[in-house]
């Protein structure tokens, strides 16, 4: 069954816990250089601008959800099967 990953980037502090916890490296946290528009893989001013989920890698395991202390990431779609019910 399909699932969706939802990220509330407005609440993200850029702590990186989700990125470190992901067993398949499906998450990418970065800010954008205002001049070059390049990705910068460190958080500036304590704020992340973008948290990308690489859908082709994401297994829907929910490890990132549990790793986030601010409840920024949620999963939907697989809960009906009970596979992610404990997250």
ChimeraX attribute file (.defattr): number of C-alpha atoms within 10 A of each C-alpha:
attribute: neighborCount
match mode: 1-to-1
recipient: residues
	/A:1	7
	/A:2	7
	/A:3	14
	/A:4	13
	/A:5	17
	/A:6	13
	/A:7	18
	/A:8	12
	/A:9	16
	/A:10	11
	/A:11	13
	/A:12	21
	/A:13	17
	/A:14	22
	/A:15	17
	/A:16	20
	/A:17	14
	/A:18	25
	/A:19	22
	/A:20	14
	/A:21	17
	/A:22	18
	/A:23	15
	/A:24	13
	/A:25	14
	/A:26	18
	/A:27	20
	/A:28	15
	/A:29	20
	/A:30	20
	/A:31	19
	/A:32	17
	/A:33	11
	/A:34	8
	/A:35	6
	/A:36	7
	/A:37	9
	/A:38	11
	/A:39	13
	/A:40	12
	/A:41	12
	/A:42	16
	/A:43	18
	/A:44	14
	/A:45	8
	/A:46	11
	/A:47	17
	/A:48	22
	/A:49	17
	/A:50	18
	/A:51	20
	/A:52	14
	/A:53	17
	/A:54	14
	/A:55	13
	/A:56	7
	/A:57	12
	/A:58	18
	/A:59	14
	/A:60	20
	/A:61	15
	/A:62	21
	/A:63	15
	/A:64	26
	/A:65	23
	/A:66	16
	/A:67	18
	/A:68	19
	/A:69	14
	/A:70	13
	/A:71	14
	/A:72	18
	/A:73	21
	/A:74	16
	/A:75	18
	/A:76	13
	/A:77	13
	/A:78	16
	/A:79	14
	/A:80	10
	/A:81	9
	/A:82	8
	/A:83	12
	/A:84	15
	/A:85	10
	/A:86	8
	/A:87	13
